[in-house]
């Protein structure tokens, strides 16, 4: 059982501890039967449906528009500790509709969000392009007004999570109100809109549904715009402000699973006449792993608490949380592989699975190098 002592920290209220207990029981009982990594599309649909039925998805798309980031982090940490695909399924429901929850019209919210909360529809966040990943200002997918109060979309999006299985996408496009980041807007696009095609399914070392989307003369009502024209970058960053901390929480879940597996291995593996745990080098490694996990947890839940306490933006706090938690988890998991020895690289073992799962978290929603730039610029802006 993973350490739960962090729930006594002053970041949390009693409702968070109840949620942690509820999701732990549900995850232990349900996830293994729902998540089949040989059929990721069907697994994601099953997981989303079951999470909706259990009531967890109301946290991903709150009816009052107010995210409780601590709850999101607790859910992601728990799901990730049990199975990376479960974390993915939950997280994308929130990220895929976060822009709508924060900035969508009442009509768009009524049309899209109830199905997301119920687990009946699947959401996706379409930001990245072949030439615009970390640099969102370089987005080229074009949104052009047409006759009849419609918007025409032309271009590509790539590495889109839930691409190919989503029922609707939040798409960021260039509308040209100003150069660079100030000329972007966000739109809600149903997956069955003519002119939107799944050009390619993309495979990664940790299987998740990902795709290249192609838009060609794809027409949607102008009323599908999220927020005002030119607000796309602001909306994207506000969405990431909420969910970037939760990426750190998912990394925490992976790291805690790695530490649990390593403790079991160290106690049971015999080496040089005694348990592996008796060796000073093993004890040193375990101490470093546990310290890295607590450090990450402090940063993740500080960022979440700060947002929940009313801070309008937590750009620096979220960047620190994501950077430290994902980088630390990579090191913790690597150490777990090393202590497991040959068993650690056996396909399907816990350390090997975690090793593949953690790698993408250091890239998506802003690579570690980008988080460093964000933190530094925030610091410099305070002394300018």
C-alpha positions as CSV (number, residue, x, y, z in Angstrom):
1,X,0.0,0.0,0.0
2,X,1.4,3.4,-1.0
3,X,2.2,6.0,1.7
4,X,-0.9,8.1,2.4
5,X,0.6,10.2,5.2
6,X,0.7,13.2,2.9
7,X,-3.0,13.5,3.2
8,X,-2.5,14.8,6.8
9,X,-0.7,17.9,5.4
10,X,-2.5,21.2,5.9
11,X,-3.0,21.5,2.1
12,X,-6.0,19.1,2.4
13,X,-9.5,19.2,3.9
14,X,-11.5,16.3,5.1
15,X,-13.4,16.0,1.8
16,X,-10.1,15.4,0.1
17,X,-9.2,12.6,2.4
18,X,-12.7,11.0,1.8
19,X,-12.1,11.3,-1.9
20,X,-8.7,9.6,-1.6
21,X,-10.3,6.7,0.2
22,X,-13.2,6.4,-2.2
23,X,-11.0,6.5,-5.3
24,X,-8.5,4.0,-3.8
25,X,-11.2,1.5,-3.1
26,X,-12.7,1.9,-6.6
27,X,-9.3,1.7,-8.4
28,X,-8.2,-1.4,-6.5
29,X,-11.5,-3.1,-7.3
30,X,-12.2,-2.0,-10.9
31,X,-9.1,-0.9,-12.9
32,X,-7.4,-4.2,-13.5
33,X,-10.5,-5.6,-15.2
34,X,-11.1,-2.4,-17.3
35,X,-7.6,-1.6,-18.6
36,X,-6.3,-3.9,-21.4
37,X,-3.1,-2.4,-22.9
38,X,-3.5,-4.6,-26.0
39,X,-6.8,-2.8,-26.8
40,X,-6.3,0.8,-25.8
41,X,-9.3,2.3,-27.6
42,X,-11.8,0.0,-26.0
43,X,-10.0,0.2,-22.7
44,X,-10.2,4.0,-22.7
45,X,-13.9,3.9,-23.5
46,X,-14.6,1.4,-20.7
47,X,-12.6,3.4,-18.2
48,X,-14.3,6.7,-19.1
49,X,-17.7,5.1,-18.8
50,X,-16.9,3.5,-15.5
51,X,-15.4,6.7,-14.1
52,X,-18.4,8.6,-15.1
53,X,-20.8,6.1,-13.5
54,X,-18.7,6.3,-10.3
55,X,-19.0,10.1,-10.2
56,X,-15.3,10.9,-10.6
57,X,-15.6,12.8,-13.9
58,X,-17.6,15.6,-12.2
59,X,-14.2,16.8,-11.0
60,X,-12.9,16.9,-14.5
61,X,-15.7,19.1,-15.8
62,X,-17.3,20.8,-12.7
63,X,-20.8,22.2,-13.3
64,X,-20.0,25.5,-11.5
65,X,-16.8,25.9,-13.6
66,X,-14.6,25.9,-10.5
67,X,-11.9,23.3,-10.6
68,X,-10.7,21.8,-7.3
69,X,-7.1,21.1,-8.4
70,X,-6.3,19.2,-5.2
71,X,-9.1,16.7,-6.0
72,X,-7.8,16.4,-9.6
73,X,-4.3,15.7,-8.3
74,X,-5.5,13.1,-5.8
75,X,-7.5,11.4,-8.5
76,X,-4.6,11.4,-11.0
77,X,-2.1,10.3,-8.5
78,X,-4.3,7.3,-7.5
79,X,-5.2,6.3,-11.0
80,X,-1.6,6.5,-12.2
81,X,-0.4,4.4,-9.3
82,X,-2.8,1.7,-10.4
83,X,-2.5,2.0,-14.2
84,X,-1.2,4.6,-16.6
85,X,-4.0,4.1,-19.0
86,X,-6.6,4.8,-16.3
87,X,-4.8,8.1,-15.5
88,X,-4.8,9.0,-19.2
89,X,-8.5,8.3,-19.6
90,X,-9.4,10.5,-16.6
91,X,-7.0,13.3,-17.4
92,X,-8.1,13.8,-21.0
93,X,-11.7,14.2,-20.0
94,X,-10.6,17.3,-18.0
95,X,-7.9,18.7,-20.3
96,X,-10.1,18.1,-23.4
97,X,-12.9,20.2,-22.0
98,X,-11.0,22.5,-19.7
99,X,-11.3,25.4,-22.1
100,X,-15.0,25.0,-22.3
101,X,-15.4,24.8,-18.5
102,X,-13.4,28.0,-18.1
103,X,-14.4,30.1,-21.1
104,X,-17.2,28.4,-23.1
105,X,-20.6,29.8,-23.7
106,X,-23.5,28.5,-21.7
107,X,-24.9,26.8,-24.9
108,X,-21.6,25.0,-25.6
109,X,-21.3,23.9,-22.0
110,X,-24.9,22.5,-22.1
111,X,-24.2,20.7,-25.3
112,X,-20.8,19.1,-24.5
113,X,-20.1,18.9,-20.7
114,X,-22.9,16.6,-19.4
115,X,-21.8,13.8,-21.7
116,X,-18.2,14.2,-20.5
117,X,-19.3,14.1,-16.8
118,X,-21.4,11.0,-17.4
119,X,-18.6,9.2,-19.2
120,X,-20.8,8.9,-22.3
121,X,-18.5,11.0,-24.6
122,X,-14.8,11.3,-24.9
123,X,-12.9,14.7,-25.1
124,X,-9.7,15.8,-26.7
125,X,-7.4,18.9,-26.6
126,X,-6.0,19.7,-30.0
127,X,-3.1,22.2,-29.6
128,X,0.1,20.7,-31.0
129,X,1.0,20.9,-34.6
130,X,3.9,19.5,-36.7
131,X,5.7,22.8,-36.4
132,X,4.2,24.1,-33.2
133,X,4.7,22.1,-30.1
134,X,6.3,24.0,-27.2
135,X,6.0,27.2,-29.1
136,X,2.2,27.7,-29.3
137,X,2.6,31.1,-30.9
138,X,3.6,29.2,-34.1
139,X,0.2,27.5,-34.6
140,X,-0.6,27.6,-38.3
141,X,-4.0,25.8,-38.6
142,X,-6.2,28.5,-40.1
143,X,-9.7,29.5,-39.1
144,X,-11.4,31.6,-41.8
145,X,-14.9,33.2,-41.6
146,X,-17.2,32.1,-44.4
147,X,-20.7,33.1,-45.6
148,X,-23.5,32.0,-43.3
149,X,-21.8,32.7,-40.0
150,X,-19.5,29.7,-40.3
151,X,-15.8,29.1,-39.7
152,X,-13.6,27.1,-42.0
153,X,-10.7,25.2,-40.5
154,X,-7.7,24.1,-42.6
155,X,-4.5,22.6,-41.3
156,X,-3.1,19.8,-39.1
157,X,-2.8,18.8,-35.5
158,X,-0.6,16.1,-34.2
159,X,0.1,14.0,-31.1
160,X,-3.5,14.6,-30.1
161,X,-4.4,12.4,-27.1
162,X,-7.7,10.6,-27.7
163,X,-7.3,11.3,-31.4
164,X,-9.4,8.8,-33.3
165,X,-11.7,7.9,-30.4
166,X,-12.8,11.4,-29.2
167,X,-16.4,12.6,-29.8
168,X,-15.3,16.3,-29.8
169,X,-12.1,18.3,-29.9
170,X,-11.1,21.7,-28.5
171,X,-9.1,23.1,-31.4
172,X,-6.8,26.1,-31.3
173,X,-6.4,27.9,-34.7
174,X,-5.0,31.1,-36.1
175,X,-7.7,33.7,-36.6
176,X,-5.3,36.6,-37.2
177,X,-6.4,39.3,-34.8
178,X,-2.7,40.1,-34.2
179,X,0.7,38.5,-34.9
180,X,1.9,35.5,-32.9
181,X,0.1,34.3,-29.8
182,X,-2.4,37.2,-29.9
183,X,-3.9,36.0,-33.1
184,X,-5.3,32.6,-31.9
185,X,-8.8,31.4,-31.0
186,X,-10.3,28.3,-29.6
187,X,-13.2,26.2,-31.1
188,X,-15.3,23.3,-30.1
189,X,-15.3,20.8,-33.0
190,X,-17.5,17.6,-33.1
191,X,-15.5,14.6,-34.3
192,X,-18.0,13.8,-37.0
193,X,-17.7,17.3,-38.7
194,X,-17.1,16.8,-42.5
195,X,-13.6,17.8,-43.4
196,X,-12.0,16.5,-40.2
197,X,-10.2,13.2,-40.7
198,X,-7.9,11.0,-38.7
199,X,-4.9,11.0,-41.0
200,X,-2.7,8.7,-38.9
201,X,-2.8,6.8,-35.6
202,X,0.5,7.3,-33.7
203,X,2.1,4.6,-31.6
204,X,4.3,5.3,-28.6
205,X,6.3,3.3,-26.1
206,X,3.5,3.5,-23.6
207,X,0.3,2.7,-25.6
208,X,-2.2,5.5,-25.6
209,X,-4.7,6.6,-28.3
210,X,-2.9,9.3,-30.3
211,X,-3.4,10.7,-33.8
212,X,-2.6,13.2,-36.5
213,X,-5.7,15.2,-37.4
214,X,-6.2,16.8,-40.7
215,X,-8.7,19.6,-41.3
216,X,-9.6,20.4,-44.9
217,X,-12.6,22.8,-45.6
218,X,-13.9,21.7,-42.2
219,X,-16.8,24.1,-41.4
220,X,-18.3,24.7,-37.9
221,X,-20.7,27.4,-36.7
222,X,-19.1,30.6,-35.5
223,X,-21.0,30.0,-32.3
224,X,-18.6,27.1,-31.6
225,X,-15.8,29.6,-30.8
226,X,-14.7,29.4,-27.1
227,X,-14.3,32.8,-25.7
228,X,-13.5,35.8,-27.9
229,X,-11.4,36.0,-31.0
230,X,-7.8,36.4,-30.2
231,X,-8.2,34.8,-26.8
232,X,-7.0,31.3,-27.8
233,X,-3.5,31.6,-26.2
234,X,-4.9,33.0,-23.0
235,X,-7.5,30.2,-22.8
236,X,-4.9,27.5,-23.6
237,X,-2.5,28.8,-20.9
238,X,-5.4,29.1,-18.3
239,X,-6.3,25.5,-19.1
240,X,-2.7,24.3,-18.7
241,X,-2.4,26.3,-15.4
242,X,-5.1,24.0,-14.0
243,X,-3.9,20.7,-15.5
244,X,-0.1,21.1,-15.5
245,X,0.0,20.5,-11.7
246,X,-1.9,17.3,-12.2
247,X,0.7,16.0,-14.6
248,X,3.1,16.2,-11.6
249,X,0.5,14.2,-9.6
250,X,0.4,11.5,-12.2
251,X,4.2,11.3,-12.0
252,X,3.9,11.0,-8.2
253,X,1.6,8.0,-8.7
254,X,4.1,6.3,-11.0
255,X,6.9,7.0,-8.5
256,X,5.0,5.7,-5.5
257,X,4.3,2.5,-7.4
258,X,8.0,2.2,-8.2
259,X,9.0,2.7,-4.6
260,X,6.4,0.1,-3.4
261,X,7.7,-2.4,-5.9
262,X,11.3,-1.7,-4.9
263,X,10.6,-2.1,-1.2
264,X,9.0,-5.5,-1.9
265,X,11.9,-6.5,-4.0
266,X,14.5,-5.4,-1.5
267,X,12.9,-7.3,1.4
268,X,12.4,-10.6,-0.5
269,X,15.4,-10.8,-2.9
270,X,18.4,-12.6,-1.3
271,X,21.9,-11.4,-2.2
272,X,25.2,-12.1,-0.6
273,X,23.7,-14.2,2.1
274,X,20.9,-11.9,3.1
275,X,18.0,-9.7,2.0
276,X,18.9,-7.0,-0.6
277,X,17.5,-4.5,1.9
278,X,20.4,-5.1,4.3
279,X,22.9,-3.6,1.9
280,X,23.8,0.0,2.6
281,X,23.7,0.9,-1.1
282,X,20.1,-0.3,-1.3
283,X,19.2,1.6,1.8
284,X,20.7,4.8,0.4
285,X,18.8,4.4,-2.8
286,X,15.5,3.8,-1.0
287,X,16.1,7.0,1.1
288,X,16.8,9.0,-2.0
289,X,13.7,7.7,-3.7
290,X,11.4,8.5,-0.8
291,X,12.9,12.0,-0.4
292,X,12.4,12.7,-4.1
293,X,8.8,11.6,-3.8
294,X,8.0,13.8,-0.8
295,X,9.7,16.8,-2.4
296,X,7.6,16.3,-5.5
297,X,4.4,15.9,-3.5
298,X,5.1,19.2,-1.6
299,X,5.5,21.1,-4.9
300,X,2.5,19.5,-6.5
301,X,0.1,20.0,-3.7
302,X,1.4,23.5,-3.0
303,X,0.6,24.5,-6.5
304,X,-2.9,22.8,-6.3
305,X,-3.7,24.5,-3.0
306,X,-2.5,27.9,-4.2
307,X,-4.9,27.6,-7.2
308,X,-7.8,26.4,-5.0
309,X,-7.1,29.2,-2.5
310,X,-8.0,31.8,-5.2
311,X,-4.8,32.7,-7.0
312,X,-5.8,33.8,-10.5
313,X,-2.7,32.2,-12.1
314,X,-0.2,29.7,-10.7
315,X,2.2,29.6,-13.7
316,X,5.4,29.4,-11.8
317,X,4.1,27.0,-9.1
318,X,2.6,24.7,-11.7
319,X,5.8,24.8,-13.8
320,X,7.9,23.9,-10.7
321,X,5.6,21.1,-9.7
322,X,5.5,19.5,-13.2
323,X,9.3,19.9,-13.7
324,X,10.4,18.5,-10.4
325,X,7.8,15.7,-10.1
326,X,8.3,14.3,-13.6
327,X,12.1,14.5,-13.5
328,X,12.2,13.0,-10.0
329,X,9.8,10.2,-11.0
330,X,12.0,9.3,-13.9
331,X,15.0,9.0,-11.6
332,X,13.0,7.0,-9.0
333,X,11.7,4.6,-11.6
334,X,15.2,4.2,-13.1
335,X,16.5,3.3,-9.7
336,X,13.7,0.8,-9.3
337,X,14.7,-0.8,-12.5
338,X,18.3,-1.0,-11.3
339,X,17.5,-2.5,-8.0
340,X,15.2,-5.1,-9.6
341,X,18.1,-6.1,-11.9
342,X,17.2,-8.3,-14.9
343,X,13.6,-8.5,-13.6
344,X,13.4,-4.7,-14.0
345,X,13.8,-4.9,-17.8
346,X,11.5,-7.9,-18.3
347,X,8.7,-6.9,-20.6
348,X,5.5,-6.4,-18.5
349,X,7.2,-6.1,-15.2
350,X,6.1,-3.2,-13.0
351,X,9.5,-1.3,-13.3
352,X,9.6,-1.8,-17.1
353,X,6.0,-0.7,-17.5
354,X,6.6,2.4,-15.4
355,X,9.8,3.2,-17.3
356,X,7.8,3.5,-20.5
357,X,4.9,5.3,-18.9
358,X,6.9,8.1,-17.2
359,X,9.0,9.2,-20.2
360,X,6.2,11.1,-22.0
361,X,5.3,13.1,-18.9
362,X,8.6,15.0,-19.2
363,X,7.5,16.2,-22.6
364,X,3.7,16.7,-22.9
365,X,2.0,19.9,-21.6
366,X,5.3,21.7,-21.8
367,X,8.7,19.9,-21.8
368,X,11.0,20.3,-18.8
369,X,13.1,22.7,-20.7
370,X,10.1,24.9,-21.3
371,X,9.2,24.8,-17.6
372,X,12.6,26.1,-16.8
373,X,12.1,29.0,-19.1
374,X,8.7,29.8,-17.6
375,X,10.1,29.8,-14.1
376,X,13.0,32.0,-15.0
377,X,10.9,34.5,-16.9
378,X,8.5,34.7,-13.9
379,X,11.4,35.4,-11.6
380,X,12.9,38.1,-14.0
381,X,9.5,39.8,-14.4
382,X,9.5,40.4,-10.6
383,X,12.7,42.3,-10.6
384,X,12.3,44.2,-13.9
